[in-house]
């Protein structure tokens, strides 16, 4: 009998957390509160990374984790002369935690509505990070009073490592913050998808082109086509709102230009793939631009 091996990176911890439905009530309340505190608009776009071209949170976590872990390394490897530098690094880490936490909460609040596992893992990830930040804050305070604080920082670093493990799962396994159109097949040949008469002016339809779903719209007498799954969280664009040469995602209200898929405003951080579209012999045809 062949022995079964665990896959690389045993997922038992995240599977256990994902199954804890007792986390749902507090997570749903927190998600609702965050969406109320960070409504659609410039602040939401800034925290989502709409201006940056990809999500902001991973970039900020490098700053926070880097300063905290550098302080821990100096504590245990740098000797007495490095203690002032470690204290300053912890102070910088605490300052950087404010935008880092804000951007992370903003991303998670857009996710927790549609995904039970992301909701549950996300709230534990946040709680672990809050614990780590509290330990580092206590370490910084102890240092300011002339104490050591090294053990508090070490405990904070260990807790932060556990939180980072969950954060990696949220991104790489749950798809939080990734471009949900990145791995769509590129349909290079013109593909017939719909009778021309089935799409009136001001209407949108979802069609399939060789396994990839495409949103086709007729607006102001012209045809437009974009990938149907929103790059933000995979929302169905054809169920959204058709505007003045724009389409608004029904899930989180990201707005894209129909002509080229450019991002008008977030919370999406990525443009929407555009498709060439034409009417030929009574049929609508598309191909990936």
C-alpha positions in Angstrom: 0.0 0.0 0.0 1.4 3.4 -1.0 2.0 5.7 1.9 0.3 9.1 1.5 2.5 12.1 2.2 1.3 15.5 3.5 1.6 18.2 0.8 4.5 20.7 1.3 3.5 23.2 4.0 0.9 21.2 6.0 -2.3 23.3 6.0 -3.8 21.8 9.2 -3.6 25.0 11.2 -5.5 27.1 8.6 -8.0 24.3 7.9 -8.8 24.2 11.6 -9.3 28.0 11.8 -11.4 27.9 8.6 -13.7 25.5 10.2 -14.4 27.6 13.3 -17.9 29.0 12.6 -17.9 30.5 16.1 -15.7 33.2 14.6 -18.4 34.4 12.2 -20.5 36.6 14.5 -17.6 38.8 15.7 -16.0 38.8 12.2 -19.2 39.9 10.5 -19.7 42.7 13.0 -16.1 43.8 12.5 -16.3 43.7 8.7 -19.5 45.7 8.7 -17.9 48.3 11.0 -14.8 48.6 8.8 -16.9 49.1 5.7 -18.7 51.8 7.5 -15.5 53.5 8.6 -13.8 53.2 5.1 -16.6 53.8 2.5 -16.0 54.1 -1.2 -13.9 57.1 -2.1 -10.4 58.4 -2.2 -9.4 57.0 1.2 -10.6 53.5 0.2 -8.8 53.8 -3.2 -5.6 54.8 -1.4 -5.7 52.0 1.1 -6.5 49.5 -1.7 -3.6 50.5 -3.8 -5.7 51.7 -6.8 -3.1 54.4 -7.4 -0.2 52.0 -7.1 -1.0 49.4 -9.6 -1.3 46.5 -7.1 -2.5 46.1 -3.6 -0.8 48.3 -1.0 -0.9 46.1 2.1 1.9 43.6 1.1 4.3 46.5 0.5 3.5 48.0 3.9 3.9 44.7 5.8 7.5 44.5 4.6 8.2 47.8 6.5 6.5 46.7 9.7 7.8 43.2 9.8 11.3 44.3 8.7 11.7 46.9 11.4 10.3 44.7 14.2 12.4 41.7 13.2 15.5 43.8 12.8 15.0 45.0 16.3 14.8 41.5 17.6 17.9 40.5 15.8 19.8 43.5 17.2 18.6 42.6 20.7 20.1 39.1 20.6 23.0 39.5 18.2 24.1 43.1 18.4 25.1 43.5 22.0 24.6 46.4 24.4 25.6 49.1 21.8 22.8 48.1 19.5 20.0 48.5 22.1 19.2 52.2 21.2 18.9 51.3 17.5 16.6 48.4 18.4 14.4 50.8 20.4 14.2 53.2 17.5 13.3 50.4 15.1 10.5 49.2 17.3 9.2 52.8 17.4 9.3 53.0 13.6 7.5 49.6 13.4 4.7 50.8 15.6 4.3 54.0 13.5 4.2 51.9 10.3 1.7 49.5 11.8 -1.1 52.2 11.5 -1.3 52.3 7.7 -0.4 48.6 7.4 -3.3 47.6 9.7 -5.7 50.0 8.0 -4.9 48.7 4.5 -5.2 45.1 5.7 -8.5 45.6 7.3 -9.8 47.4 4.2 -8.8 44.4 1.9 -10.2 41.9 4.4 -13.6 43.7 4.7 -14.1 43.4 1.0 -13.4 39.6 1.2 -15.2 38.4 4.3 -18.7 38.8 2.9 -18.2 36.2 0.2 -15.7 33.7 1.8 -16.2 31.9 5.1 -12.6 30.8 5.2 -11.2 34.2 4.5 -13.5 35.8 7.1 -12.4 33.4 9.8 -8.7 33.2 9.0 -8.6 37.0 8.5 -9.9 37.8 11.9 -7.4 35.4 13.6 -4.7 37.0 11.5 -5.7 40.4 12.7 -5.9 39.3 16.3 -2.4 37.8 16.1 -1.0 41.0 14.6 -2.7 43.0 17.3 -1.2 40.8 20.0 2.3 41.2 18.4 1.9 45.0 18.1 0.9 45.1 21.8 4.0 43.1 22.8 6.3 45.3 20.8 4.6 48.4 22.3 5.1 47.0 25.8 8.8 46.3 24.9 9.2 49.9 23.6 7.6 51.3 26.8 9.9 49.1 29.0 13.0 50.3 27.1 11.9 53.9 27.6 11.7 53.4 31.3 15.2 51.9 31.3 14.2 48.2 31.3 15.2 45.5 29.0 12.1 44.6 26.9 14.0 41.9 24.9 11.8 39.0 25.9 8.6 41.0 25.1 10.0 41.8 21.6 11.0 38.2 21.1 7.4 37.1 22.0 6.1 39.7 19.7 8.3 38.5 16.9 7.1 34.9 17.3 3.4 36.0 17.3 4.0 38.1 14.3 5.5 35.1 12.5 2.4 33.1 13.1 0.3 36.0 11.9 2.4 36.3 8.7 1.8 32.6 8.0 -1.9 33.2 8.0 -1.4 36.4 5.9 0.5 34.4 3.3 -2.4 31.9 3.2 -4.9 34.6 2.7 -3.0 36.0 -0.2 -1.7 32.9 -1.9 -4.5 30.4 -1.1 -7.6 32.6 -0.7 -6.7 35.1 -3.4 -7.0 38.2 -1.2 -5.4 41.1 -3.1 -4.5 39.2 -6.3 -5.6 40.0 -9.8 -8.4 37.5 -10.4 -8.0 37.8 -14.2 -4.3 36.9 -14.2 -4.6 33.3 -15.4 -7.4 33.6 -17.9 -6.7 31.9 -21.2 -5.8 34.3 -24.0 -8.3 33.7 -26.9 -6.3 34.9 -29.9 -8.7 34.0 -32.7 -12.0 35.7 -33.4 -14.6 33.6 -31.6 -18.4 33.7 -32.3 -20.3 34.1 -29.0 -23.7 35.7 -29.5 -26.3 36.6 -32.1 -26.1 40.4 -32.8 -29.8 40.8 -32.3 -29.7 39.5 -28.7 -27.9 42.5 -27.4 -29.7 45.8 -27.4 -28.3 49.3 -26.7 -27.6 49.9 -23.0 -27.5 46.1 -22.3 -24.8 43.7 -21.1 -24.5 40.0 -21.5 -22.1 37.3 -20.1 -20.8 35.0 -22.8 -18.1 32.3 -23.0 -15.2 32.3 -25.4 -13.3 29.0 -25.3 -13.8 28.6 -21.6 -13.3 32.3 -20.6 -16.3 34.4 -19.5 -16.6 37.7 -21.3 -18.9 40.7 -20.6 -20.2 42.2 -23.8 -21.9 45.6 -23.7 -23.6 47.8 -26.3 -23.4 51.4 -25.3 -24.0 54.5 -27.4 -24.4 52.3 -30.4 -21.0 50.6 -30.1 -19.9 47.2 -28.9 -17.4 46.7 -26.0 -16.0 43.7 -24.3 -14.1 43.1 -21.0 -13.3 40.0 -19.0 -16.4 39.3 -16.9 -14.7 38.4 -13.6 -13.7 41.6 -11.8 -9.9 41.8 -11.2 -10.6 42.8 -7.6 -12.5 39.8 -6.2 -14.0 38.1 -9.2 -17.4 39.8 -9.2 -19.6 39.3 -12.3 -19.4 42.6 -14.2 -22.4 41.8 -16.4 -24.6 42.0 -13.3 -23.2 45.5 -12.5 -24.2 49.0 -13.7 -23.6 50.3 -17.1 -22.6 54.0 -17.1 -21.3 56.5 -19.6 -18.8 54.2 -21.3 -18.1 52.6 -17.9 -19.2 49.5 -16.0 -19.4 49.3 -12.2 -18.8 45.9 -10.5 -21.8 44.9 -8.4 -19.8 43.5 -5.5 -17.5 46.3 -4.4 -18.3 49.0 -6.9 -14.9 49.3 -8.8 -15.4 51.2 -12.0 -13.7 50.3 -15.3 -13.6 52.0 -18.7 -15.5 50.0 -21.3 -13.1 51.1 -24.1 -9.9 49.7 -22.7 -10.6 48.2 -19.2 -8.7 51.1 -17.5 -9.4 51.5 -13.8 -11.5 54.6 -13.2 -11.6 54.1 -9.4 -11.2 51.3 -6.9 -11.1 49.4 -4.7 -9.7 47.3 -7.5 -6.0 47.8 -8.0 -5.7 46.3 -11.4 -7.3 47.2 -14.8 -9.8 44.9 -16.5 -8.6 42.9 -19.5 -10.1 44.3 -22.7 -11.3 42.2 -25.7 -11.7 43.2 -29.3 -15.3 42.8 -30.4 -17.1 43.0 -33.7 -20.4 42.2 -35.3 -20.0 40.0 -38.4 -22.7 38.3 -40.5 -25.3 38.7 -37.7 -23.0 37.3 -35.0 -20.9 39.0 -32.3 -17.3 37.8 -32.2 -14.5 38.5 -29.6 -10.8 37.9 -29.2 -8.5 38.9 -26.3 -6.8 42.2 -27.1 
